[in-house]
Amino acid sequence: MSYSTPKTKTSKVFKIRLSKGDTVVVLAGKQKGKTGTIVATHPTENKVTVEGINIVKKAIKPNKAYPRGGIIELTKPIWVSKVAIIEPTSKKASRIGYSVDKTGNKIRVFKSTGKEIKANKPKEAKS
């Protein structure tokens, strides 16, 4: 009897044009029409985690983090194709493109208006 070796899954890294801090709207699914801010991107899964979207309840056994155990709410990732960035002036969903500015830097732009997408600076932790 011969056993075949399991094929290893190659992890492709997808190009996600959305970045942490972008305000997006959900285009499809149960959460359609809701808006939220991107908390994390997952390029190998082609997903993004959006604050307040796709919240699931999970039962967990008691452990050090949750001594009593119970049911907790988790925010799960959603497919990138189901969300679109919101263009701030028109408040509508738009796609993202790239262009080169005068200094030679690559910048993100809204495809619908051609305006530059402002870079979201992460909030610094106060110490």
RORO-861341 format. One record per residue (C-alpha): residue number from 0; residue in three letters; x, y, z. Coordinates in pm, 1 decimal. Example, Ala and Ser with C-alpha at 12.3 -4.5 7.8 and 13.67 -1.06 7.14 Angstrom:
2
+-----+---------+----------+----------+----------+
! num ! residuo !       c1 !       c2 !       c3 !
+-----+---------+----------+----------+----------+
!   0 !     ALA !   1230.0 !   -450.0 !    780.0 !
!   1 !     SER !   1367.0 !   -106.0 !    714.0 !
+-----+---------+----------+----------+----------+
***
This chain:
127
+-----+---------+----------+----------+----------+
! num ! residuo !       c1 !       c2 !       c3 !
+-----+---------+----------+----------+----------+
!   0 !     MET !      0.0 !      0.0 !      0.0 !
!   1 !     SER !    145.3 !    337.5 !    -93.1 !
!   2 !     TYR !     55.9 !    660.9 !     72.7 !
!   3 !     SER !     88.5 !    988.1 !   -107.7 !
!   4 !     THR !    253.0 !   1273.6 !     73.5 !
!   5 !     PRO !     20.9 !   1562.7 !    146.5 !
!   6 !     LYS !     73.1 !   1855.5 !    -86.2 !
!   7 !     THR !    174.9 !   2168.3 !     94.3 !
!   8 !     LYS !    -43.0 !   2466.5 !     27.3 !
!   9 !     THR !    154.3 !   2753.2 !   -119.3 !
!  10 !     SER !     68.9 !   3077.9 !     50.0 !
!  11 !     LYS !      8.3 !   3345.0 !   -209.7 !
!  12 !     VAL !     31.6 !   3703.3 !    -89.3 !
!  13 !     PHE !   -249.9 !   3910.2 !   -237.6 !
!  14 !     LYS !   -214.1 !   4278.8 !   -320.7 !
!  15 !     ILE !   -451.7 !   4458.6 !    -86.7 !
!  16 !     ARG !   -494.4 !   4824.3 !   -177.2 !
!  17 !     LEU !   -683.6 !   4900.1 !    142.6 !
!  18 !     SER !   -479.4 !   4985.3 !    449.2 !
!  19 !     LYS !   -526.8 !   5003.7 !    824.4 !
!  20 !     GLY !   -739.5 !   5302.7 !    924.4 !
!  21 !     ASP !   -936.4 !   5332.4 !    596.7 !
!  22 !     THR !  -1312.2 !   5382.9 !    630.0 !
!  23 !     VAL !  -1493.8 !   5122.7 !    422.6 !
!  24 !     VAL !  -1850.3 !   5018.5 !    339.1 !
!  25 !     VAL !  -1966.0 !   4657.5 !    304.3 !
!  26 !     LEU !  -2094.7 !   4587.8 !    -47.7 !
!  27 !     ALA !  -2238.1 !   4237.1 !    -10.8 !
!  28 !     GLY !  -2365.1 !   3993.7 !    246.0 !
!  29 !     LYS !  -2556.0 !   4009.8 !    571.4 !
!  30 !     GLN !  -2378.4 !   4329.7 !    679.3 !
!  31 !     LYS !  -2441.5 !   4511.8 !    347.5 !
!  32 !     GLY !  -2443.1 !   4891.9 !    377.6 !
!  33 !     LYS !  -2265.0 !   4908.5 !    714.1 !
!  34 !     THR !  -1949.1 !   5113.8 !    748.6 !
!  35 !     GLY !  -1643.5 !   5067.4 !    964.6 !
!  36 !     THR !  -1272.0 !   5126.7 !    998.0 !
!  37 !     ILE !  -1014.1 !   4866.8 !    897.9 !
!  38 !     VAL !   -837.0 !   4728.5 !   1204.2 !
!  39 !     ALA !   -606.0 !   4479.5 !   1028.2 !
!  40 !     THR !   -525.2 !   4344.7 !    682.4 !
!  41 !     HIS !   -452.0 !   3979.0 !    607.4 !
!  42 !     PRO !   -271.0 !   3962.9 !    268.2 !
!  43 !     THR !   -220.3 !   3585.2 !    268.9 !
!  44 !     GLU !   -594.4 !   3526.9 !    324.1 !
!  45 !     ASN !   -711.5 !   3816.6 !     99.5 !
!  46 !     LYS !   -921.1 !   3946.9 !    390.2 !
!  47 !     VAL !   -950.1 !   4254.0 !    611.2 !
!  48 !     THR !  -1080.4 !   4291.5 !    965.3 !
!  49 !     VAL !  -1330.8 !   4576.3 !    993.9 !
!  50 !     GLU !  -1430.2 !   4723.4 !   1329.3 !
!  51 !     GLY !  -1791.5 !   4633.9 !   1416.3 !
!  52 !     ILE !  -1844.2 !   4411.0 !   1109.9 !
!  53 !     ASN !  -1873.6 !   4028.4 !   1107.0 !
!  54 !     ILE !  -1890.1 !   3985.3 !   1483.0 !
!  55 !     VAL !  -1930.0 !   3623.7 !   1593.1 !
!  56 !     LYS !  -1987.2 !   3464.5 !   1932.3 !
!  57 !     LYS !  -1749.6 !   3193.7 !   2045.3 !
!  58 !     ALA !  -1774.3 !   2965.5 !   2348.0 !
!  59 !     ILE !  -1444.1 !   2925.7 !   2526.7 !
!  60 !     LYS !  -1330.3 !   2702.3 !   2810.3 !
!  61 !     PRO !  -1184.8 !   2860.2 !   3123.5 !
!  62 !     ASN !   -820.6 !   2962.1 !   3082.0 !
!  63 !     LYS !   -582.0 !   3222.5 !   3222.2 !
!  64 !     ALA !   -717.5 !   3498.4 !   3001.1 !
!  65 !     TYR !  -1082.6 !   3408.8 !   3078.0 !
!  66 !     PRO !  -1091.0 !   3233.6 !   3418.2 !
!  67 !     ARG !  -1467.7 !   3180.1 !   3407.2 !
!  68 !     GLY !  -1482.6 !   3088.6 !   3039.8 !
!  69 !     GLY !  -1812.3 !   3168.6 !   2868.4 !
!  70 !     ILE !  -1919.5 !   3326.1 !   2542.5 !
!  71 !     ILE !  -1709.7 !   3605.5 !   2392.5 !
!  72 !     GLU !  -1761.4 !   3818.4 !   2082.2 !
!  73 !     LEU !  -1487.9 !   3817.0 !   1818.0 !
!  74 !     THR !  -1446.9 !   4029.8 !   1506.1 !
!  75 !     LYS !  -1366.3 !   3796.2 !   1218.1 !
!  76 !     PRO !  -1204.5 !   3896.8 !    885.3 !
!  77 !     ILE !  -1417.0 !   3964.5 !    576.0 !
!  78 !     TRP !  -1321.1 !   3918.0 !    209.8 !
!  79 !     VAL !  -1159.6 !   4222.9 !     48.7 !
!  80 !     SER !  -1393.9 !   4198.4 !   -250.4 !
!  81 !     LYS !  -1693.2 !   4261.7 !    -22.2 !
!  82 !     VAL !  -1570.3 !   4602.6 !     99.4 !
!  83 !     ALA !  -1489.0 !   4931.6 !    -73.4 !
!  84 !     ILE !  -1332.3 !   5252.3 !     52.1 !
!  85 !     ILE !  -1565.6 !   5549.5 !    105.8 !
!  86 !     GLU !  -1492.2 !   5866.6 !    -90.3 !
!  87 !     PRO !  -1533.9 !   6142.1 !    175.0 !
!  88 !     THR !  -1689.2 !   6416.9 !    -37.9 !
!  89 !     SER !  -1959.4 !   6207.6 !   -207.9 !
!  90 !     LYS !  -1992.2 !   5948.4 !     76.0 !
!  91 !     LYS !  -2003.3 !   5671.6 !   -187.1 !
!  92 !     ALA !  -1795.1 !   5360.5 !   -240.7 !
!  93 !     SER !  -1496.3 !   5393.4 !   -470.0 !
!  94 !     ARG !  -1213.2 !   5179.9 !   -600.0 !
!  95 !     ILE !   -847.0 !   5255.1 !   -540.4 !
!  96 !     GLY !   -584.9 !   5334.9 !   -802.3 !
!  97 !     TYR !   -224.9 !   5447.2 !   -791.3 !
!  98 !     SER !    -45.1 !   5746.0 !   -940.6 !
!  99 !     VAL !    294.9 !   5909.9 !   -905.3 !
! 100 !     ASP !    320.1 !   6257.4 !   -750.4 !
! 101 !     LYS !    569.5 !   6533.6 !   -839.5 !
! 102 !     THR !    838.7 !   6398.4 !   -607.5 !
! 103 !     GLY !    817.8 !   6049.6 !   -758.9 !
! 104 !     ASN !    631.1 !   5883.2 !   -472.9 !
! 105 !     LYS !    353.3 !   5634.3 !   -545.7 !
! 106 !     ILE !     22.9 !   5754.2 !   -393.4 !
! 107 !     ARG !   -323.6 !   5601.3 !   -366.5 !
! 108 !     VAL !   -608.3 !   5782.5 !   -543.1 !
! 109 !     PHE !   -985.7 !   5739.4 !   -566.1 !
! 110 !     LYS !  -1078.6 !   5601.0 !   -910.2 !
! 111 !     SER !  -1411.2 !   5787.9 !   -910.6 !
! 112 !     THR !  -1272.9 !   6138.4 !   -848.7 !
! 113 !     GLY !   -897.1 !   6110.4 !   -894.8 !
! 114 !     LYS !   -832.8 !   6276.3 !   -557.7 !
! 115 !     GLU !   -548.7 !   6159.0 !   -335.3 !
! 116 !     ILE !   -628.5 !   5930.3 !    -43.2 !
! 117 !     LYS !   -482.9 !   6082.4 !    269.6 !
! 118 !     ALA !   -245.9 !   5849.3 !    452.9 !
! 119 !     ASN !   -383.8 !   5744.8 !    791.0 !
! 120 !     LYS !   -120.0 !   5787.5 !   1054.7 !
! 121 !     PRO !   -149.3 !   5533.5 !   1336.3 !
! 122 !     LYS !   -236.4 !   5684.2 !   1672.4 !
! 123 !     GLU !     59.6 !   5693.9 !   1906.6 !
! 124 !     ALA !     19.0 !   5524.5 !   2242.3 !
! 125 !     LYS !     45.0 !   5761.5 !   2536.2 !
! 126 !     SER !    292.8 !   5656.3 !   2798.9 !
+-----+---------+----------+----------+----------+
***
